[in-house]
Amino acid sequence: RHISSYSGAAVDQTYFALRLAIAGIIAPKGQPYPLLLDDPFAQYDDERLIKAMQFLTTYKDSQIILATCQKRGSDIGNSFYRL
């Protein structure tokens, strides 16, 4: 299928997965690395956003800086992260 047949959220999710995969490849093996995320979930619905936040908790030893312009992102994030 052509990429234009997918929703903006699905495309964003694909790019997010690709960026995390690349970070995992270039990061030092066995060492945590920081993640700086600039509003990667802007187009996600609430369910997809919650799942993405849950997934990020698997990066237990990494520092995650998540910038968002959406109140719901910070509200949902407060339940997962120490701010």
PDB file of N, CA, C and O in Angstrom:
ATOM      1  N   ARG A   1       0.825  -1.183   0.000  1.00  0.00           N
ATOM      2  CA  ARG A   1       0.000   0.000   0.000  1.00  0.00           C
ATOM      3  C   ARG A   1       0.871   1.249   0.000  1.00  0.00           C
ATOM      4  O   ARG A   1       1.987   1.259   0.518  1.00  0.00           O
ATOM      5  N   HIS A   2       0.330   2.283  -0.589  1.00  0.00           N
ATOM      6  CA  HIS A   2       1.033   3.556  -0.588  1.00  0.00           C
ATOM      7  C   HIS A   2       0.863   4.209   0.777  1.00  0.00           C
ATOM      8  O   HIS A   2      -0.176   4.065   1.421  1.00  0.00           O
ATOM      9  N   ILE A   3       1.884   4.922   1.206  1.00  0.00           N
ATOM     10  CA  ILE A   3       1.867   5.516   2.543  1.00  0.00           C
ATOM     11  C   ILE A   3       0.690   6.477   2.731  1.00  0.00           C
ATOM     12  O   ILE A   3       0.229   6.667   3.857  1.00  0.00           O
ATOM     13  N   SER A   4       0.209   7.070   1.675  1.00  0.00           N
ATOM     14  CA  SER A   4      -0.908   8.019   1.782  1.00  0.00           C
ATOM     15  C   SER A   4      -2.224   7.333   2.158  1.00  0.00           C
ATOM     16  O   SER A   4      -3.190   8.010   2.509  1.00  0.00           O
ATOM     17  N   SER A   5      -2.273   6.004   2.089  1.00  0.00           N
ATOM     18  CA  SER A   5      -3.495   5.293   2.453  1.00  0.00           C
ATOM     19  C   SER A   5      -3.619   5.081   3.967  1.00  0.00           C
ATOM     20  O   SER A   5      -4.649   4.607   4.447  1.00  0.00           O
ATOM     21  N   TYR A   6      -2.564   5.435   4.719  1.00  0.00           N
ATOM     22  CA  TYR A   6      -2.580   5.272   6.168  1.00  0.00           C
ATOM     23  C   TYR A   6      -2.864   6.609   6.852  1.00  0.00           C
ATOM     24  O   TYR A   6      -2.633   7.675   6.282  1.00  0.00           O
ATOM     25  N   SER A   7      -3.362   6.531   8.064  1.00  0.00           N
ATOM     26  CA  SER A   7      -3.633   7.751   8.824  1.00  0.00           C
ATOM     27  C   SER A   7      -2.311   8.407   9.231  1.00  0.00           C
ATOM     28  O   SER A   7      -1.257   7.772   9.235  1.00  0.00           O
ATOM     29  N   GLY A   8      -2.399   9.685   9.570  1.00  0.00           N
ATOM     30  CA  GLY A   8      -1.220  10.403  10.030  1.00  0.00           C
ATOM     31  C   GLY A   8      -0.624   9.765  11.270  1.00  0.00           C
ATOM     32  O   GLY A   8       0.597   9.717  11.418  1.00  0.00           O
ATOM     33  N   ALA A   9      -1.481   9.271  12.171  1.00  0.00           N
ATOM     34  CA  ALA A   9      -0.999   8.620  13.391  1.00  0.00           C
ATOM     35  C   ALA A   9      -0.244   7.333  13.066  1.00  0.00           C
ATOM     36  O   ALA A   9       0.776   7.038  13.689  1.00  0.00           O
ATOM     37  N   ALA A  10      -0.739   6.566  12.095  1.00  0.00           N
ATOM     38  CA  ALA A  10      -0.067   5.322  11.714  1.00  0.00           C
ATOM     39  C   ALA A  10       1.300   5.622  11.100  1.00  0.00           C
ATOM     40  O   ALA A  10       2.268   4.906  11.359  1.00  0.00           O
ATOM     41  N   VAL A  11       1.381   6.665  10.296  1.00  0.00           N
ATOM     42  CA  VAL A  11       2.663   7.058   9.701  1.00  0.00           C
ATOM     43  C   VAL A  11       3.618   7.537  10.785  1.00  0.00           C
ATOM     44  O   VAL A  11       4.791   7.166  10.791  1.00  0.00           O
ATOM     45  N   ASP A  12       3.115   8.363  11.703  1.00  0.00           N
ATOM     46  CA  ASP A  12       3.949   8.831  12.812  1.00  0.00           C
ATOM     47  C   ASP A  12       4.458   7.666  13.649  1.00  0.00           C
ATOM     48  O   ASP A  12       5.609   7.669  14.084  1.00  0.00           O
ATOM     49  N   GLN A  13       3.607   6.672  13.878  1.00  0.00           N
ATOM     50  CA  GLN A  13       3.997   5.513  14.677  1.00  0.00           C
ATOM     51  C   GLN A  13       5.110   4.734  13.973  1.00  0.00           C
ATOM     52  O   GLN A  13       6.040   4.255  14.621  1.00  0.00           O
ATOM     53  N   THR A  14       5.015   4.612  12.676  1.00  0.00           N
ATOM     54  CA  THR A  14       6.042   3.915  11.900  1.00  0.00           C
ATOM     55  C   THR A  14       7.377   4.657  11.991  1.00  0.00           C
ATOM     56  O   THR A  14       8.418   4.039  12.212  1.00  0.00           O
ATOM     57  N   TYR A  15       7.346   5.983  11.822  1.00  0.00           N
ATOM     58  CA  TYR A  15       8.574   6.769  11.922  1.00  0.00           C
ATOM     59  C   TYR A  15       9.154   6.720  13.330  1.00  0.00           C
ATOM     60  O   TYR A  15      10.374   6.687  13.497  1.00  0.00           O
ATOM     61  N   PHE A  16       8.292   6.714  14.344  1.00  0.00           N
ATOM     62  CA  PHE A  16       8.752   6.632  15.725  1.00  0.00           C
ATOM     63  C   PHE A  16       9.483   5.306  15.960  1.00  0.00           C
ATOM     64  O   PHE A  16      10.555   5.276  16.565  1.00  0.00           O
ATOM     65  N   ALA A  17       8.887   4.212  15.474  1.00  0.00           N
ATOM     66  CA  ALA A  17       9.519   2.897  15.615  1.00  0.00           C
ATOM     67  C   ALA A  17      10.864   2.864  14.889  1.00  0.00           C
ATOM     68  O   ALA A  17      11.828   2.290  15.395  1.00  0.00           O
ATOM     69  N   LEU A  18      10.929   3.466  13.728  1.00  0.00           N
ATOM     70  CA  LEU A  18      12.172   3.521  12.965  1.00  0.00           C
ATOM     71  C   LEU A  18      13.243   4.309  13.716  1.00  0.00           C
ATOM     72  O   LEU A  18      14.395   3.880  13.780  1.00  0.00           O
ATOM     73  N   ARG A  19      12.875   5.454  14.282  1.00  0.00           N
ATOM     74  CA  ARG A  19      13.839   6.268  15.031  1.00  0.00           C
ATOM     75  C   ARG A  19      14.359   5.514  16.258  1.00  0.00           C
ATOM     76  O   ARG A  19      15.553   5.558  16.556  1.00  0.00           O
ATOM     77  N   LEU A  20      13.459   4.821  16.969  1.00  0.00           N
ATOM     78  CA  LEU A  20      13.908   4.044  18.133  1.00  0.00           C
ATOM     79  C   LEU A  20      14.823   2.896  17.713  1.00  0.00           C
ATOM     80  O   LEU A  20      15.790   2.583  18.407  1.00  0.00           O
ATOM     81  N   ALA A  21      14.520   2.276  16.588  1.00  0.00           N
ATOM     82  CA  ALA A  21      15.368   1.180  16.102  1.00  0.00           C
ATOM     83  C   ALA A  21      16.764   1.695  15.750  1.00  0.00           C
ATOM     84  O   ALA A  21      17.762   1.055  16.081  1.00  0.00           O
ATOM     85  N   ILE A  22      16.837   2.828  15.091  1.00  0.00           N
ATOM     86  CA  ILE A  22      18.129   3.408  14.727  1.00  0.00           C
ATOM     87  C   ILE A  22      18.911   3.790  15.986  1.00  0.00           C
ATOM     88  O   ILE A  22      20.114   3.544  16.075  1.00  0.00           O
ATOM     89  N   ALA A  23      18.217   4.395  16.959  1.00  0.00           N
ATOM     90  CA  ALA A  23      18.877   4.755  18.224  1.00  0.00           C
ATOM     91  C   ALA A  23      19.443   3.512  18.901  1.00  0.00           C
ATOM     92  O   ALA A  23      20.553   3.542  19.433  1.00  0.00           O
ATOM     93  N   GLY A  24      18.685   2.424  18.882  1.00  0.00           N
ATOM     94  CA  GLY A  24      19.156   1.178  19.483  1.00  0.00           C
ATOM     95  C   GLY A  24      20.363   0.597  18.787  1.00  0.00           C
ATOM     96  O   GLY A  24      21.185  -0.071  19.415  1.00  0.00           O
ATOM     97  N   ILE A  25      20.477   0.842  17.500  1.00  0.00           N
ATOM     98  CA  ILE A  25      21.617   0.330  16.732  1.00  0.00           C
ATOM     99  C   ILE A  25      22.875   1.147  16.997  1.00  0.00           C
ATOM    100  O   ILE A  25      23.960   0.584  17.142  1.00  0.00           O
ATOM    101  N   ILE A  26      22.739   2.466  17.060  1.00  0.00           N
ATOM    102  CA  ILE A  26      23.940   3.306  17.193  1.00  0.00           C
ATOM    103  C   ILE A  26      24.358   3.549  18.642  1.00  0.00           C
ATOM    104  O   ILE A  26      25.469   4.018  18.891  1.00  0.00           O
ATOM    105  N   ALA A  27      23.491   3.239  19.593  1.00  0.00           N
ATOM    106  CA  ALA A  27      23.823   3.442  21.016  1.00  0.00           C
ATOM    107  C   ALA A  27      24.815   2.380  21.466  1.00  0.00           C
ATOM    108  O   ALA A  27      24.849   1.279  20.917  1.00  0.00           O
ATOM    109  N   PRO A  28      25.620   2.714  22.466  1.00  0.00           N
ATOM    110  CA  PRO A  28      26.549   1.706  23.013  1.00  0.00           C
ATOM    111  C   PRO A  28      25.769   0.514  23.564  1.00  0.00           C
ATOM    112  O   PRO A  28      24.765   0.684  24.257  1.00  0.00           O
ATOM    113  N   LYS A  29      26.226  -0.654  23.259  1.00  0.00           N
ATOM    114  CA  LYS A  29      25.541  -1.882  23.686  1.00  0.00           C
ATOM    115  C   LYS A  29      25.522  -2.009  25.204  1.00  0.00           C
ATOM    116  O   LYS A  29      26.540  -1.814  25.868  1.00  0.00           O
ATOM    117  N   GLY A  30      24.357  -2.336  25.740  1.00  0.00           N
ATOM    118  CA  GLY A  30      24.217  -2.574  27.171  1.00  0.00           C
ATOM    119  C   GLY A  30      24.204  -1.333  28.031  1.00  0.00           C
ATOM    120  O   GLY A  30      24.182  -1.433  29.258  1.00  0.00           O
ATOM    121  N   GLN A  31      24.217  -0.161  27.414  1.00  0.00           N
ATOM    122  CA  GLN A  31      24.208   1.083  28.184  1.00  0.00           C
ATOM    123  C   GLN A  31      22.950   1.872  27.876  1.00  0.00           C
ATOM    124  O   GLN A  31      22.520   1.929  26.724  1.00  0.00           O
ATOM    125  N   PRO A  32      22.349   2.485  28.901  1.00  0.00           N
ATOM    126  CA  PRO A  32      21.178   3.312  28.645  1.00  0.00           C
ATOM    127  C   PRO A  32      21.577   4.558  27.850  1.00  0.00           C
ATOM    128  O   PRO A  32      22.716   5.018  27.936  1.00  0.00           O
ATOM    129  N   TYR A  33      20.659   5.082  27.099  1.00  0.00           N
ATOM    130  CA  TYR A  33      20.920   6.290  26.337  1.00  0.00           C
ATOM    131  C   TYR A  33      19.705   7.209  26.453  1.00  0.00           C
ATOM    132  O   TYR A  33      18.582   6.733  26.618  1.00  0.00           O
ATOM    133  N   PRO A  34      19.918   8.504  26.369  1.00  0.00           N
ATOM    134  CA  PRO A  34      18.807   9.431  26.515  1.00  0.00           C
ATOM    135  C   PRO A  34      17.937   9.459  25.261  1.00  0.00           C
ATOM    136  O   PRO A  34      18.415   9.268  24.143  1.00  0.00           O
ATOM    137  N   LEU A  35      16.668   9.698  25.479  1.00  0.00           N
ATOM    138  CA  LEU A  35      15.729   9.879  24.371  1.00  0.00           C
ATOM    139  C   LEU A  35      15.145  11.279  24.473  1.00  0.00           C
ATOM    140  O   LEU A  35      14.541  11.626  25.488  1.00  0.00           O
ATOM    141  N   LEU A  36      15.315  12.072  23.450  1.00  0.00           N
ATOM    142  CA  LEU A  36      14.732  13.406  23.384  1.00  0.00           C
ATOM    143  C   LEU A  36      13.633  13.351  22.328  1.00  0.00           C
ATOM    144  O   LEU A  36      13.907  13.207  21.137  1.00  0.00           O
ATOM    145  N   LEU A  37      12.398  13.468  22.778  1.00  0.00           N
ATOM    146  CA  LEU A  37      11.250  13.298  21.899  1.00  0.00           C
ATOM    147  C   LEU A  37      10.475  14.611  21.813  1.00  0.00           C
ATOM    148  O   LEU A  37      10.008  15.128  22.827  1.00  0.00           O
ATOM    149  N   ASP A  38      10.343  15.141  20.611  1.00  0.00           N
ATOM    150  CA  ASP A  38       9.645  16.406  20.401  1.00  0.00           C
ATOM    151  C   ASP A  38       8.261  16.140  19.826  1.00  0.00           C
ATOM    152  O   ASP A  38       8.092  16.053  18.610  1.00  0.00           O
ATOM    153  N   ASP A  39       7.290  16.013  20.693  1.00  0.00           N
ATOM    154  CA  ASP A  39       5.874  15.814  20.357  1.00  0.00           C
ATOM    155  C   ASP A  39       5.644  14.704  19.319  1.00  0.00           C
ATOM    156  O   ASP A  39       4.968  14.930  18.316  1.00  0.00           O
ATOM    157  N   PRO A  40       6.203  13.506  19.557  1.00  0.00           N
ATOM    158  CA  PRO A  40       6.055  12.438  18.571  1.00  0.00           C
ATOM    159  C   PRO A  40       4.652  11.838  18.520  1.00  0.00           C
ATOM    160  O   PRO A  40       4.327  11.096  17.592  1.00  0.00           O
ATOM    161  N   PHE A  41       3.824  12.153  19.504  1.00  0.00           N
ATOM    162  CA  PHE A  41       2.504  11.527  19.595  1.00  0.00           C
ATOM    163  C   PHE A  41       1.362  12.506  19.316  1.00  0.00           C
ATOM    164  O   PHE A  41       0.227  12.257  19.722  1.00  0.00           O
ATOM    165  N   ALA A  42       1.640  13.592  18.641  1.00  0.00           N
ATOM    166  CA  ALA A  42       0.645  14.650  18.424  1.00  0.00           C
ATOM    167  C   ALA A  42      -0.605  14.147  17.707  1.00  0.00           C
ATOM    168  O   ALA A  42      -1.704  14.629  17.983  1.00  0.00           O
ATOM    169  N   GLN A  43      -0.463  13.204  16.807  1.00  0.00           N
ATOM    170  CA  GLN A  43      -1.611  12.729  16.038  1.00  0.00           C
ATOM    171  C   GLN A  43      -2.247  11.461  16.606  1.00  0.00           C
ATOM    172  O   GLN A  43      -3.207  10.941  16.038  1.00  0.00           O
ATOM    173  N   TYR A  44      -1.717  10.964  17.719  1.00  0.00           N
ATOM    174  CA  TYR A  44      -2.235   9.722  18.293  1.00  0.00           C
ATOM    175  C   TYR A  44      -3.573   9.969  18.993  1.00  0.00           C
ATOM    176  O   TYR A  44      -3.799  11.026  19.582  1.00  0.00           O
ATOM    177  N   ASP A  45      -4.453   8.970  18.913  1.00  0.00           N
ATOM    178  CA  ASP A  45      -5.656   9.023  19.746  1.00  0.00           C
ATOM    179  C   ASP A  45      -5.259   8.593  21.155  1.00  0.00           C
ATOM    180  O   ASP A  45      -4.129   8.157  21.375  1.00  0.00           O
ATOM    181  N   ASP A  46      -6.171   8.711  22.102  1.00  0.00           N
ATOM    182  CA  ASP A  46      -5.831   8.431  23.501  1.00  0.00           C
ATOM    183  C   ASP A  46      -5.342   7.003  23.710  1.00  0.00           C
ATOM    184  O   ASP A  46      -4.392   6.777  24.458  1.00  0.00           O
ATOM    185  N   GLU A  47      -5.976   6.048  23.061  1.00  0.00           N
ATOM    186  CA  GLU A  47      -5.578   4.645  23.235  1.00  0.00           C
ATOM    187  C   GLU A  47      -4.155   4.411  22.728  1.00  0.00           C
ATOM    188  O   GLU A  47      -3.351   3.761  23.396  1.00  0.00           O
ATOM    189  N   ARG A  48      -3.852   4.936  21.562  1.00  0.00           N
ATOM    190  CA  ARG A  48      -2.512   4.767  20.990  1.00  0.00           C
ATOM    191  C   ARG A  48      -1.475   5.511  21.837  1.00  0.00           C
ATOM    192  O   ARG A  48      -0.352   5.038  22.013  1.00  0.00           O
ATOM    193  N   LEU A  49      -1.861   6.676  22.357  1.00  0.00           N
ATOM    194  CA  LEU A  49      -0.962   7.453  23.204  1.00  0.00           C
ATOM    195  C   LEU A  49      -0.623   6.696  24.485  1.00  0.00           C
ATOM    196  O   LEU A  49       0.539   6.650  24.888  1.00  0.00           O
ATOM    197  N   ILE A  50      -1.618   6.110  25.118  1.00  0.00           N
ATOM    198  CA  ILE A  50      -1.390   5.328  26.339  1.00  0.00           C
ATOM    199  C   ILE A  50      -0.461   4.158  26.059  1.00  0.00           C
ATOM    200  O   ILE A  50       0.448   3.885  26.843  1.00  0.00           O
ATOM    201  N   LYS A  51      -0.680   3.464  24.948  1.00  0.00           N
ATOM    202  CA  LYS A  51       0.189   2.333  24.603  1.00  0.00           C
ATOM    203  C   LYS A  51       1.623   2.781  24.332  1.00  0.00           C
ATOM    204  O   LYS A  51       2.572   2.087  24.697  1.00  0.00           O
ATOM    205  N   ALA A  52       1.778   3.934  23.695  1.00  0.00           N
ATOM    206  CA  ALA A  52       3.122   4.453  23.430  1.00  0.00           C
ATOM    207  C   ALA A  52       3.821   4.805  24.736  1.00  0.00           C
ATOM    208  O   ALA A  52       5.005   4.515  24.908  1.00  0.00           O
ATOM    209  N   MET A  53       3.088   5.431  25.660  1.00  0.00           N
ATOM    210  CA  MET A  53       3.666   5.774  26.961  1.00  0.00           C
ATOM    211  C   MET A  53       4.048   4.505  27.734  1.00  0.00           C
ATOM    212  O   MET A  53       5.098   4.453  28.374  1.00  0.00           O
ATOM    213  N   GLN A  54       3.194   3.494  27.669  1.00  0.00           N
ATOM    214  CA  GLN A  54       3.510   2.227  28.327  1.00  0.00           C
ATOM    215  C   GLN A  54       4.768   1.611  27.723  1.00  0.00           C
ATOM    216  O   GLN A  54       5.618   1.091  28.445  1.00  0.00           O
ATOM    217  N   PHE A  55       4.881   1.670  26.411  1.00  0.00           N
ATOM    218  CA  PHE A  55       6.064   1.121  25.741  1.00  0.00           C
ATOM    219  C   PHE A  55       7.332   1.834  26.199  1.00  0.00           C
ATOM    220  O   PHE A  55       8.361   1.192  26.412  1.00  0.00           O
ATOM    221  N   LEU A  56       7.269   3.142  26.350  1.00  0.00           N
ATOM    222  CA  LEU A  56       8.454   3.889  26.755  1.00  0.00           C
ATOM    223  C   LEU A  56       8.928   3.517  28.154  1.00  0.00           C
ATOM    224  O   LEU A  56      10.087   3.760  28.492  1.00  0.00           O
ATOM    225  N   THR A  57       8.062   2.935  28.969  1.00  0.00           N
ATOM    226  CA  THR A  57       8.497   2.512  30.302  1.00  0.00           C
ATOM    227  C   THR A  57       9.474   1.340  30.230  1.00  0.00           C
ATOM    228  O   THR A  57      10.116   1.014  31.228  1.00  0.00           O
ATOM    229  N   THR A  58       9.594   0.703  29.065  1.00  0.00           N
ATOM    230  CA  THR A  58      10.568  -0.373  28.908  1.00  0.00           C
ATOM    231  C   THR A  58      12.001   0.173  28.857  1.00  0.00           C
ATOM    232  O   THR A  58      12.963  -0.584  28.990  1.00  0.00           O
ATOM    233  N   TYR A  59      12.135   1.479  28.666  1.00  0.00           N
ATOM    234  CA  TYR A  59      13.447   2.129  28.682  1.00  0.00           C
ATOM    235  C   TYR A  59      13.754   2.583  30.105  1.00  0.00           C
ATOM    236  O   TYR A  59      13.979   3.767  30.355  1.00  0.00           O
ATOM    237  N   LYS A  60      13.761   1.633  31.030  1.00  0.00           N
ATOM    238  CA  LYS A  60      13.849   1.902  32.470  1.00  0.00           C
ATOM    239  C   LYS A  60      15.062   2.743  32.871  1.00  0.00           C
ATOM    240  O   LYS A  60      14.927   3.662  33.677  1.00  0.00           O
ATOM    241  N   ASP A  61      16.214   2.455  32.339  1.00  0.00           N
ATOM    242  CA  ASP A  61      17.434   3.137  32.762  1.00  0.00           C
ATOM    243  C   ASP A  61      17.763   4.365  31.922  1.00  0.00           C
ATOM    244  O   ASP A  61      18.736   5.064  32.205  1.00  0.00           O
ATOM    245  N   SER A  62      16.976   4.633  30.912  1.00  0.00           N
ATOM    246  CA  SER A  62      17.248   5.763  30.031  1.00  0.00           C
ATOM    247  C   SER A  62      16.517   7.008  30.509  1.00  0.00           C
ATOM    248  O   SER A  62      15.420   6.934  31.063  1.00  0.00           O
ATOM    249  N   GLN A  63      17.142   8.137  30.284  1.00  0.00           N
ATOM    250  CA  GLN A  63      16.476   9.394  30.560  1.00  0.00           C
ATOM    251  C   GLN A  63      15.623   9.738  29.342  1.00  0.00           C
ATOM    252  O   GLN A  63      16.112   9.724  28.212  1.00  0.00           O
ATOM    253  N   ILE A  64      14.350  10.045  29.575  1.00  0.00           N
ATOM    254  CA  ILE A  64      13.441  10.385  28.489  1.00  0.00           C
ATOM    255  C   ILE A  64      12.967  11.809  28.697  1.00  0.00           C
ATOM    256  O   ILE A  64      12.382  12.134  29.731  1.00  0.00           O
ATOM    257  N   ILE A  65      13.218  12.647  27.723  1.00  0.00           N
ATOM    258  CA  ILE A  65      12.716  14.011  27.738  1.00  0.00           C
ATOM    259  C   ILE A  65      11.660  14.086  26.646  1.00  0.00           C
ATOM    260  O   ILE A  65      11.962  13.971  25.458  1.00  0.00           O
ATOM    261  N   LEU A  66      10.427  14.281  27.067  1.00  0.00           N
ATOM    262  CA  LEU A  66       9.294  14.278  26.146  1.00  0.00           C
ATOM    263  C   LEU A  66       8.664  15.665  26.153  1.00  0.00           C
ATOM    264  O   LEU A  66       8.028  16.056  27.132  1.00  0.00           O
ATOM    265  N   ALA A  67       8.838  16.400  25.077  1.00  0.00           N
ATOM    266  CA  ALA A  67       8.234  17.726  24.936  1.00  0.00           C
ATOM    267  C   ALA A  67       6.911  17.567  24.201  1.00  0.00           C
ATOM    268  O   ALA A  67       6.832  16.877  23.185  1.00  0.00           O
ATOM    269  N   THR A  68       5.883  18.206  24.720  1.00  0.00           N
ATOM    270  CA  THR A  68       4.585  18.141  24.067  1.00  0.00           C
ATOM    271  C   THR A  68       3.856  19.464  24.231  1.00  0.00           C
ATOM    272  O   THR A  68       4.041  20.166  25.225  1.00  0.00           O
ATOM    273  N   CYS A  69       3.042  19.793  23.272  1.00  0.00           N
ATOM    274  CA  CYS A  69       2.229  21.001  23.343  1.00  0.00           C
ATOM    275  C   CYS A  69       0.792  20.665  23.715  1.00  0.00           C
ATOM    276  O   CYS A  69      -0.065  21.547  23.755  1.00  0.00           O
ATOM    277  N   GLN A  70       0.531  19.403  23.983  1.00  0.00           N
ATOM    278  CA  GLN A  70      -0.830  18.959  24.288  1.00  0.00           C
ATOM    279  C   GLN A  70      -0.962  18.624  25.768  1.00  0.00           C
ATOM    280  O   GLN A  70      -0.147  17.888  26.325  1.00  0.00           O
ATOM    281  N   LYS A  71      -1.987  19.167  26.389  1.00  0.00           N
ATOM    282  CA  LYS A  71      -2.221  18.907  27.804  1.00  0.00           C
ATOM    283  C   LYS A  71      -2.474  17.419  28.057  1.00  0.00           C
ATOM    284  O   LYS A  71      -2.023  16.879  29.067  1.00  0.00           O
ATOM    285  N   ARG A  72      -3.187  16.762  27.156  1.00  0.00           N
ATOM    286  CA  ARG A  72      -3.478  15.339  27.376  1.00  0.00           C
ATOM    287  C   ARG A  72      -2.201  14.512  27.407  1.00  0.00           C
ATOM    288  O   ARG A  72      -2.133  13.508  28.115  1.00  0.00           O
ATOM    289  N   GLY A  73      -1.192  14.920  26.649  1.00  0.00           N
ATOM    290  CA  GLY A  73       0.082  14.213  26.669  1.00  0.00           C
ATOM    291  C   GLY A  73       0.752  14.305  28.021  1.00  0.00           C
ATOM    292  O   GLY A  73       1.283  13.316  28.527  1.00  0.00           O
ATOM    293  N   SER A  74       0.731  15.482  28.604  1.00  0.00           N
ATOM    294  CA  SER A  74       1.342  15.624  29.930  1.00  0.00           C
ATOM    295  C   SER A  74       0.481  14.972  31.003  1.00  0.00           C
ATOM    296  O   SER A  74       1.012  14.415  31.964  1.00  0.00           O
ATOM    297  N   ASP A  75      -0.840  15.034  30.855  1.00  0.00           N
ATOM    298  CA  ASP A  75      -1.731  14.391  31.831  1.00  0.00           C
ATOM    299  C   ASP A  75      -1.528  12.881  31.839  1.00  0.00           C
ATOM    300  O   ASP A  75      -1.388  12.277  32.902  1.00  0.00           O
ATOM    301  N   ILE A  76      -1.513  12.278  30.673  1.00  0.00           N
ATOM    302  CA  ILE A  76      -1.315  10.828  30.573  1.00  0.00           C
ATOM    303  C   ILE A  76       0.110  10.469  30.998  1.00  0.00           C
ATOM    304  O   ILE A  76       0.319   9.461  31.673  1.00  0.00           O
ATOM    305  N   GLY A  77       1.075  11.276  30.613  1.00  0.00           N
ATOM    306  CA  GLY A  77       2.462  11.019  30.976  1.00  0.00           C
ATOM    307  C   GLY A  77       2.696  11.045  32.468  1.00  0.00           C
ATOM    308  O   GLY A  77       3.543  10.308  32.974  1.00  0.00           O
ATOM    309  N   ASN A  78       1.961  11.883  33.186  1.00  0.00           N
ATOM    310  CA  ASN A  78       2.122  11.952  34.645  1.00  0.00           C
ATOM    311  C   ASN A  78       1.829  10.628  35.318  1.00  0.00           C
ATOM    312  O   ASN A  78       2.366  10.357  36.393  1.00  0.00           O
ATOM    313  N   SER A  79       0.994   9.794  34.719  1.00  0.00           N
ATOM    314  CA  SER A  79       0.680   8.507  35.334  1.00  0.00           C
ATOM    315  C   SER A  79       1.773   7.468  35.084  1.00  0.00           C
ATOM    316  O   SER A  79       1.789   6.419  35.728  1.00  0.00           O
ATOM    317  N   PHE A  80       2.673   7.748  34.168  1.00  0.00           N
ATOM    318  CA  PHE A  80       3.734   6.788  33.840  1.00  0.00           C
ATOM    319  C   PHE A  80       5.116   7.230  34.312  1.00  0.00           C
ATOM    320  O   PHE A  80       5.959   6.392  34.633  1.00  0.00           O
ATOM    321  N   TYR A  81       5.350   8.515  34.355  1.00  0.00           N
ATOM    322  CA  TYR A  81       6.696   9.008  34.569  1.00  0.00           C
ATOM    323  C   TYR A  81       6.801   9.900  35.785  1.00  0.00           C
ATOM    324  O   TYR A  81       5.828  10.513  36.224  1.00  0.00           O
ATOM    325  N   ARG A  82       7.991   9.955  36.307  1.00  0.00           N
ATOM    326  CA  ARG A  82       8.303  10.893  37.366  1.00  0.00           C
ATOM    327  C   ARG A  82       8.749  12.174  36.687  1.00  0.00           C
ATOM    328  O   ARG A  82       9.741  12.191  35.958  1.00  0.00           O
ATOM    329  N   LEU A  83       8.025  13.223  36.928  1.00  0.00           N
ATOM    330  CA  LEU A  83       8.346  14.495  36.271  1.00  0.00           C
ATOM    331  C   LEU A  83       9.038  15.430  37.225  1.00  0.00           C
ATOM    332  O   LEU A  83       9.385  16.550  36.849  1.00  0.00           O
TER     333      LEU A  83
END
